[in-house]
Amino acid sequence: MRKMMWAAGALSATTCGLVIAAGLATGTGTGTDRDGDGASRGPAAAPRTATGTLEQLAARAECAPDIQTDADELRQADCRNEDGRFVLATFATDRGEREWLNAAKDYGGTYLVGRKWIVVGEPAVVGALRGRLGGTVERSSHHS
């Protein structure tokens, strides 16, 4: 019971971050777009999916992260590089990542998803970052 309460609290604590991240992710596509630009590409289109800490991923994305949330289950930062502005979030568990993404998709947007990390931003920014970080692009339309 205590774990269930913690999980609900952790998810609720990330809702504020979701609203901010969703504001950055104004993609209007629906469903999932594995390449971010609607084109079908082979496995050579993106590098192997990156792993690491928030700071290591930010370095690969060539940004200086402005940490907004620094909790055990979630670390989230605002970033900006030559491609544009985006939010980078890392998670302690795969389940936490999936719960965050499922909740975020209610707001719509474009997401670059790796193992235990997500980038949220404009479709062009996410597409460019896929070239640096690998991962899978997922899109969702706003649900009211």
C-alpha positions in Angstrom: 0.0 0.0 0.0 2.8 2.4 0.9 4.5 1.8 -2.5 1.2 2.5 -4.3 0.9 5.8 -2.4 4.5 6.8 -3.2 4.0 6.0 -6.9 0.8 8.1 -7.0 2.6 10.9 -5.2 5.6 10.8 -7.5 3.4 10.9 -10.6 1.4 13.8 -9.1 4.7 15.6 -8.3 5.7 15.5 -12.0 2.4 17.0 -13.2 3.8 20.5 -13.0 6.8 19.5 -15.1 4.4 17.9 -17.6 2.5 21.2 -18.1 5.8 23.0 -18.8 7.1 20.3 -21.1 3.8 20.1 -22.9 4.0 23.8 -23.6 7.2 23.1 -25.5 5.9 20.2 -27.4 3.3 21.6 -29.8 3.5 18.9 -32.4 0.1 18.2 -34.0 0.6 14.6 -35.2 -1.3 11.7 -33.9 -0.1 8.2 -32.9 3.5 7.3 -33.1 6.0 8.5 -35.7 9.2 6.6 -35.2 11.3 9.0 -37.2 9.8 12.3 -36.2 9.4 13.6 -39.8 6.9 11.2 -41.2 9.5 9.4 -43.4 10.2 5.8 -43.0 13.9 5.1 -42.4 16.1 2.2 -41.7 18.1 1.5 -38.6 21.1 3.6 -39.9 19.0 6.8 -39.6 19.9 7.4 -35.9 22.8 6.4 -33.7 22.5 3.8 -31.0 20.2 5.0 -28.2 22.3 7.0 -25.6 22.4 6.1 -21.9 23.7 8.0 -18.9 22.9 10.7 -16.4 21.0 13.8 -17.2 24.3 15.7 -17.4 25.9 13.1 -19.8 22.8 13.1 -22.1 22.8 17.0 -22.0 26.5 16.9 -23.1 25.7 14.7 -26.0 22.8 17.0 -26.9 25.3 19.9 -26.6 23.4 21.9 -24.0 24.0 23.2 -20.5 21.1 21.8 -18.5 19.1 24.2 -16.3 17.9 21.7 -13.6 14.2 22.3 -12.7 13.5 19.0 -10.8 16.1 17.0 -8.9 14.4 14.1 -7.2 15.3 10.5 -6.7 12.7 9.3 -9.2 12.9 12.1 -11.7 15.5 14.7 -12.9 14.3 17.3 -15.3 16.1 20.2 -17.0 15.4 23.0 -19.5 18.0 22.9 -22.3 18.8 25.0 -25.4 21.3 24.3 -28.2 21.7 25.3 -31.8 18.6 23.3 -32.7 16.3 25.0 -30.2 14.8 24.7 -26.8 13.7 21.4 -25.2 13.1 19.6 -21.9 15.3 16.6 -20.9 14.0 14.3 -18.2 15.7 11.2 -16.7 14.0 8.6 -14.6 15.1 6.1 -11.9 13.0 3.3 -13.4 11.5 2.2 -16.7 8.1 2.2 -15.1 8.4 5.8 -13.9 9.4 6.8 -17.4 6.4 5.1 -18.9 4.0 6.5 -16.4 5.4 10.0 -17.0 5.1 9.6 -20.8 1.6 8.3 -20.6 0.5 11.2 -18.4 2.4 13.7 -20.7 0.7 12.4 -23.8 -2.6 13.8 -22.5 -1.2 17.2 -23.3 0.0 16.3 -26.8 3.4 16.8 -28.2 6.5 15.3 -29.6 8.8 13.1 -27.5 12.1 11.5 -28.1 12.2 8.4 -25.9 15.3 6.4 -24.8 15.8 4.0 -21.9 15.0 6.0 -18.7 15.1 9.4 -20.5 12.8 11.5 -22.6 13.2 14.7 -24.5 10.2 17.0 -25.2 10.3 19.7 -27.8 9.2 21.0 -31.2 9.2 18.3 -33.8 12.2 19.8 -35.7 14.2 20.0 -32.4 13.3 16.4 -31.4 14.3 15.2 -34.9 17.7 16.9 -34.7 18.3 15.5 -31.2 17.5 12.0 -32.4 20.6 12.3 -34.6 22.7 12.9 -31.4 20.9 10.7 -28.9 19.1 8.0 -30.9 15.8 6.9 -29.4 12.3 6.6 -30.8 10.1 9.6 -31.6 6.6 9.4 -30.3 3.8 11.9 -31.1 0.5 12.5 -29.4 -2.3 15.0 -30.1 -3.9 17.0 -27.3 -6.8 15.3 -25.5 -9.3 17.4 -23.8 
